[in-house]
């Protein structure tokens, strides 16, 4: 079941679900012999506490079950607690799926945190969810000492006891191999974050980091398999890493929520901007100038929103460079005669940006779409003496043109 342990009075869009490991239970997360728990330490961040609800996914896991069928029959016949048996990882993933569907329906986003086998349960759910729905509500997956390639201890254990979960945890088990194969092949996984203790004698370092199609940056600590979920103190690196990831996740949610539909009203506010003067100097058609103004406004608006959310403009340098590169390629076509005039150049550059929006110009900042990227070129044009729309235009021409406009205005007074 999913048990909510921290719920905000005002609805939030994201829940963080913690999943315990083999022979774990609720006390994995909420009670550590009087010491501060991992969850309590994370919730000391007011930003995290106010923007995320926290819950636990609890499932049946036992090392030994003596006469399990008789035990369940006894419970069924004599009205005791429901007869629950130890299930394999694949089945636990199905239970998690049902719980999330009905207990977490109001949440737009889910963060899964799995310790030990719990990380494998979370992987199974994510893969099944994507297979069924193409995308998943799970936007962040955090693995804590998870045996992604199995545990040698399970290999030894299954020689002396019969337990389906121990079978699943063995390095060469069918389920481990199946999970790894599907995980590597999946192209739309959520963001992954692997944390591994280097004093862990149960899950070795090589197993604690999943096989992944993308390069990851694991977090390492000096913890063993169990101390990794019991913070040493307020400076515990695992706590700091998880708080940082949750804050970054929240920032990205806010970035994705940026609304780019604010309408631009042309009141002549850009008429003296360099990018407009360059277009006028090249005798670009008024319609194309108007669309350039809209794009410039949209880029300015969106980038201001991004910087307000902590995105540094320096992080956009490579995107600006790529936009300018596409411009340069099309300007070459103007020089060669393929583009017959400045109007054709402006149109070709805009089309090129539209074509490459999700490819060469792709960015992690989703609000920056093709319109904003064309506007970014106009931003560059305002300060870059190498961006022109006619072959023979230059800085002196621009200065003379500006002076002429000024004299014409004075002459009309």
ChimeraX attribute file (.defattr): number of C-alpha atoms within 10 A of each C-alpha:
attribute: neighborCount
match mode: 1-to-1
recipient: residues
	/A:1	15
	/A:2	17
	/A:3	15
	/A:4	16
	/A:5	12
	/A:6	17
	/A:7	16
	/A:8	12
	/A:9	8
	/A:10	7
	/A:11	13
	/A:12	16
	/A:13	13
	/A:14	22
	/A:15	23
	/A:16	21
	/A:17	24
	/A:18	26
	/A:19	29
	/A:20	26
	/A:21	22
	/A:22	17
	/A:23	14
	/A:24	19
	/A:25	18
	/A:26	15
	/A:27	11
	/A:28	20
	/A:29	20
	/A:30	17
	/A:31	15
	/A:32	13
	/A:33	8
	/A:34	7
	/A:35	13
	/A:36	17
	/A:37	21
	/A:38	22
	/A:39	20
	/A:40	16
	/A:41	17
	/A:42	21
	/A:43	19
	/A:44	12
	/A:45	14
	/A:46	9
	/A:47	13
	/A:48	16
	/A:49	16
	/A:50	16
	/A:51	18
	/A:52	23
	/A:53	23
	/A:54	19
	/A:55	21
	/A:56	23
	/A:57	22
	/A:58	19
	/A:59	23
	/A:60	14
	/A:61	21
	/A:62	15
	/A:63	14
	/A:64	12
	/A:65	14
	/A:66	7
	/A:67	8
	/A:68	14
	/A:69	11
	/A:70	10
	/A:71	14
	/A:72	16
	/A:73	12
	/A:74	14
	/A:75	14
	/A:76	13
	/A:77	8
	/A:78	8
	/A:79	9
	/A:80	10
	/A:81	10
	/A:82	10
	/A:83	14
	/A:84	13
	/A:85	15
	/A:86	18
	/A:87	16
	/A:88	18
	/A:89	25
	/A:90	18
	/A:91	14
	/A:92	20
	/A:93	23
	/A:94	16
	/A:95	17
	/A:96	20
	/A:97	18
	/A:98	12
	/A:99	16
	/A:100	20
	/A:101	12
	/A:102	9
	/A:103	14
	/A:104	19
	/A:105	11
	/A:106	14
	/A:107	16
	/A:108	14
	/A:109	19
	/A:110	21
	/A:111	23
	/A:112	26
	/A:113	22
	/A:114	24
	/A:115	28
	/A:116	25
	/A:117	27
	/A:118	29
	/A:119	26
	/A:120	30
	/A:121	27
	/A:122	28
	/A:123	26
	/A:124	24
	/A:125	25
	/A:126	24
	/A:127	21
	/A:128	18
	/A:129	18
	/A:130	18
	/A:131	12
	/A:132	10
	/A:133	10
	/A:134	10
	/A:135	15
	/A:136	20
	/A:137	19
	/A:138	22
	/A:139	19
	/A:140	19
	/A:141	22
	/A:142	23
	/A:143	28
	/A:144	27
	/A:145	33
	/A:146	30
	/A:147	29
	/A:148	26
	/A:149	24
	/A:150	28
	/A:151	24
	/A:152	18
	/A:153	15
	/A:154	20
	/A:155	18
	/A:156	12
	/A:157	17
	/A:158	17
	/A:159	10
	/A:160	8
	/A:161	14
	/A:162	13
	/A:163	19
	/A:164	15
	/A:165	21
	/A:166	25
	/A:167	23
	/A:168	24
	/A:169	29
	/A:170	23
	/A:171	20
	/A:172	15
	/A:173	16
	/A:174	12
	/A:175	20
	/A:176	20
	/A:177	17
	/A:178	11
	/A:179	20
	/A:180	17
	/A:181	13
	/A:182	14
	/A:183	20
	/A:184	14
	/A:185	11
	/A:186	13
	/A:187	11
	/A:188	12
	/A:189	21
	/A:190	17
	/A:191	13
	/A:192	17
	/A:193	20
	/A:194	19
	/A:195	22
	/A:196	28
	/A:197	23
	/A:198	18
	/A:199	17
	/A:200	19
	/A:201	13
	/A:202	20
	/A:203	25
	/A:204	22
	/A:205	17
	/A:206	13
	/A:207	19
	/A:208	27
	/A:209	24
	/A:210	21
	/A:211	17
	/A:212	15
	/A:213	12
	/A:214	9
	/A:215	7
	/A:216	14
	/A:217	11
	/A:218	15
	/A:219	16
	/A:220	18
	/A:221	16
	/A:222	12
	/A:223	19
	/A:224	17
	/A:225	20
	/A:226	15
	/A:227	13
	/A:228	26
	/A:229	20
	/A:230	21
	/A:231	21
	/A:232	17
	/A:233	11
	/A:234	12
	/A:235	9
	/A:236	15
	/A:237	17
	/A:238	24
	/A:239	24
	/A:240	15
	/A:241	15
	/A:242	18
	/A:243	19
	/A:244	15
	/A:245	15
	/A:246	20
	/A:247	16
	/A:248	13
	/A:249	16
	/A:250	17
	/A:251	16
	/A:252	17
	/A:253	15
	/A:254	13
	/A:255	23
	/A:256	15
	/A:257	11
	/A:258	15
	/A:259	11
	/A:260	16
	/A:261	7
	/A:262	9
	/A:263	9
	/A:264	12
	/A:265	10
	/A:266	12
	/A:267	7
	/A:268	9
	/A:269	9
	/A:270	14
	/A:271	13
	/A:272	12
	/A:273	15
	/A:274	19
	/A:275	25
	/A:276	21
	/A:277	21
	/A:278	26
	/A:279	23
	/A:280	17
	/A:281	19
	/A:282	19
	/A:283	15
	/A:284	20
	/A:285	13
	/A:286	12
	/A:287	10
	/A:288	15
	/A:289	20
	/A:290	13
	/A:291	15
	/A:292	22
	/A:293	24
	/A:294	20
	/A:295	23
	/A:296	25
	/A:297	23
	/A:298	25
	/A:299	26
	/A:300	16
	/A:301	16
	/A:302	19
	/A:303	20
	/A:304	13
	/A:305	18
	/A:306	22
	/A:307	12
	/A:308	11
	/A:309	13
	/A:310	11
	/A:311	17
	/A:312	12
	/A:313	11
	/A:314	9
	/A:315	9
	/A:316	13
	/A:317	11
	/A:318	12
	/A:319	18
	/A:320	18
	/A:321	15
	/A:322	16
	/A:323	24
	/A:324	21
	/A:325	12
	/A:326	20
	/A:327	24
	/A:328	16
	/A:329	12
	/A:330	21
	/A:331	24
	/A:332	15
	/A:333	16
	/A:334	20
	/A:335	13
	/A:336	10
	/A:337	10
	/A:338	13
	/A:339	18
	/A:340	12
	/A:341	17
	/A:342	20
	/A:343	20
	/A:344	17
	/A:345	22
	/A:346	23
	/A:347	13
	/A:348	19
	/A:349	21
	/A:350	23
	/A:351	14
	/A:352	18
	/A:353	24
	/A:354	17
	/A:355	13
	/A:356	14
	/A:357	19
	/A:358	12
	/A:359	10
	/A:360	13
	/A:361	21
	/A:362	14
	/A:363	15
	/A:364	9
	/A:365	14
	/A:366	12
	/A:367	20
	/A:368	26
	/A:369	21
	/A:370	22
	/A:371	22
	/A:372	23
	/A:373	25
	/A:374	30
	/A:375	25
	/A:376	25
	/A:377	27
	/A:378	26
	/A:379	20
	/A:380	19
	/A:381	22
	/A:382	16
	/A:383	11
	/A:384	14
	/A:385	11
	/A:386	13
	/A:387	20
	/A:388	22
	/A:389	25
	/A:390	20
	/A:391	13
	/A:392	8
	/A:393	16
	/A:394	16
	/A:395	13
	/A:396	9
	/A:397	13
	/A:398	18
	/A:399	12
	/A:400	12
	/A:401	16
	/A:402	17
	/A:403	12
	/A:404	12
	/A:405	14
	/A:406	12
	/A:407	11
	/A:408	11
	/A:409	10
	/A:410	9
	/A:411	8
	/A:412	6
	/A:413	5
